[in-house]
């Protein structure tokens, strides 16, 4: 009886640690892995393709959308009003398998997903290599409120940032010190409601005043890499960047694993004509 019970416990534990089916597509897993996602699903997650804004990473519809620097391609919003950060990059579009993989980490506590997401973030970071002037860049994950952190047990942005820093060091043949993690520099002092379903104005009011710099002396005059899992409207990272700039940071760069692209969010095709693209986006809100 005892042997049977122990056997049942062992089987349950194995099923928990090594699920038999892919959590994204449901097909049987043929390789034992701590991440319950099949290789085809991971292979289907691709980087963002096509023209994006040089500043915020939003989709642009024409190579003629140039900024003051002829080498820059800017979206309409960044041409009119630049963001608080110098540049934002993302690995992929926030949909399909990438969205599900992020949800596995955030809402189902499948922490091995952070390693894969960190590799993707490290690939996106390669687009910032030419931007950094200082020898070391402070990596600051977007923080969770203490109550949310206790509930979840971890900050997904910090886990992804740690994995990306490790991957970056591997790519540089073990060299370390360029990206230095500082997870306690920025604090989230006010719990906010979910941003889902809020207008742009409501999002700004919801998030305003919720972040504070705990150690201004550590970031004064420094370049900061702000890391989050998803860039949706940019309200959260913009507020974090604003607070960091006011505390004395010289420049803030933003890196996320995924980004919501307007054309994807609205379900429209990318038109060839830029003016037509602007008209469609304006009509769809």
N, C-alpha and C positions, 0 to 999 in steps of 0.2 A: 504493500500500500504506500509506504514511504518512498520507495523507488519510483513508483508510478507518479506520485505527486511531484517529486523532484524533476522527473522527466518532463512533466507538463510545464513546470516553471521554466525549465531550460528552453523548451520550445517557444514559450511565450516571449522570453527574453530575446531569443535569436530572431523571432519574427519582428520584435520591436526594433532591434538594432540593425537588422538586415532584412527589410521588407522584400517580399517576393515580386511585387509589381511596381512599375514606374509610377511615381506619384503625379506625373504630368499627363501621361498618355494611357496608363493602365496596362501596358504590355508586360509580360514576365521579364524579370531581370535575369540575365544570364551570367553576370559577374557580381561577386560579392563586393559590396561597397558601402561605406558609411553614408553616402549620399544616395537616396532612393530615386535616382533619375537615370534613365537609360542614355546611352551615348548618342543615339540618333536625336533625341530631344535636345541634348546639349549642343549637338552640331548644328541644329536648326536655329540656334540663337546667334544672330549675326550683328556686326556693328552697323551703326547708322550709315546709310549710303546716300549720296546726293549732296547738293549744296546746302550748307547750314551757315548761320550767322557766325562771323568770326568772334563776336563778343559773347553772346548768350547761348549760342548753339541751336537756336530756333531754325526751322526750315525757311529757306528763302527760295523765291521763284525765278530769280534771274541773276546771272553773273554781273549784271550792270548795276546791282544795288551796292554801290561803292561808298565807303566812308571817306573821311578827310585823307586817310592814308590809302593810296590806290591799291595797296596789297590787301586791304580789308574788304570783306563782303558783309554788309550789315543788313539786318532786318529793319522793317519800318520803325519799330519801337526804339531800337538802339540808335537809329539815325536821328530820331527826335529827342530822345532822353536816354542817355547812357546809364547803365546799371551801376550799383555801388561797387561791384567787383570788376577786376580787370578782364577776366576771361572765364568762361564756363565750358567744360567739356563733359561729355557723357559717352558711355560705350554704345548702348543700344536704345531702341525705342521701347517705351514702357507698355508693352503689349505681349500677347502670346506667351511663349515659354519663359521669357525673361521676367515677365510680371509674375507668373506662377512660381518661379524659382525664388524671387524676392519674398513672396507671400509664405513660402515654405519656411524661410528663415524667420520672418517677423511674427507670423501668427501661429505657426505650428512648431516653432522652436527646433527646427532641423538645422542645427548650427554648422554642420559640415558644408552647407550651401554657401557659407561665408567665404570659404576658401576659393570656390569657383568664381563667386562674384568679385572677390579680391583680384583674381587674375584678370578679369574683364576690366576692372577699374585701373589696374596697372597698365593695361594696353591704352586706355584713354589718356592716362597721364603722359604717355610718350609725346602727345601733342603740346604739352606744356614745357618740355625740356628747354626749348629755346627762349622761353619767357623768363625763367628764373635768373636773377642777377646774383643773388647772395649764394654763398656756399651751402648753407643749410636752410631748409624751408620747414616751418612748423606746421604739422598736420593737426588740424582741429576738427574732430567729428562733431556734427550737429548733435547737441545733447538732448536727452530725454528728461522729462520732469522726474523727480525722485520717486513719486508714486507710480508712474508708468514703468520706471526702471525696476522697482521692486516687483511689480506685477509680471513683467516680461522676463526679468532675470538677467538681461543683458541689453546693451545698446547696439543694435544691428549696424549702425554706421561706424562704430568703433571697431567691431569685429572685421568688417569689410576693409577698413583703413589699415588695420594691423596686417591682414593678409596681403593687401596691395603693397605695403612697405616691404614685406618679406619678399614678395615676387620681384619688386624693383631691385632689391639688393642682389637677387639671384641673376637677374638680367645683366647687372653690372659686375658680374663675376665676384660676388661676395662683398663688394665695396659697401660700406655703410656710412651713415651720417648725413646723407643729403636730405632725406626725409625723416624728421624727428617727430614722433607722436606726442602730443600734449592734450590728453583727453579731458583734463580738469580746468583748462583755461577758460572755457565758455560754460556758463551755467544756464539752465532753464528754470527760472524762479517762479514762473506762473503757469499753472496747467491751463491748456487751451482746448476748446472744443474742436472736433474734427473739421478740417477744412473742406471736406467733401460737400458739394452742393452750395457753397458760399460764393457770392459775387466777388470780383476783384477787390472792391472797396471793403466788403465784409471780411475778406481774408486778411487784408492789411490791418484792420482794426482788431481782429481776433488775435493776431500774432504780436502786435506792437507792445513793447515793454515787457515781453516775456523772457528775453535773454539779457544776460549781464556778463561782463568780463570779471572773473574772479581774481586774476593776477595780471593787471595791466603792465607791470614792469617786465613781464616775460615776453610781451609781444610788441613793445614800443620799438618802432623802426624796423620791424621784421616783416618778411614776406610770409603770408599765411596761405596754406592750402586747406580750404574748408571742404569737408567730405560729408556727403549724405547719400542715402540709397537711391532716392528718386527726386528729380527736378520736375515738378508739375507745372506750377505757374511762376515759380521763382520767388514767391512771397517770403518763404521761410529763410532761404539762403540770403536773400537781399536784406532782410532784417538782421540776420547774423553778421553779414558783411558791414552793414551800417554801424552796428555796435562795435565791431572790431576796429573799424576805421576811426571811430570817435575815441577809442582807447589808445590810438597811436600806431596801429599797424600801417606799414608803408604801402603794401598792396595785398589784395585778397584775390585768390584764384579759387574757383569752385570745380569740384569733380564729383560726378555721380555715376552710378552704374547705369541708370536708366533715365530717360527723359521723355516727357509727353510732348509729342510734336503736334502742332495745330492741325496740319493736314490729316494726320492719323486720327486725332481726336474728333474731327468733324466728319471723317469718312469721305473726303473729297479727293479727286485725282489732282495731281500736280499739273497745273496748266503751264504751257510754254510761255505765255505772255505774262510778265510781271504785274502789269496793271490789272489784268483780269484776275490774277491770284489775289491781289490786294482787295479787289472788289468783292470776291467770294468770301474772303475771311471777314470783311466788314459786315457783309450781309448775314453771315452765320454767327456773328457775335464774337 
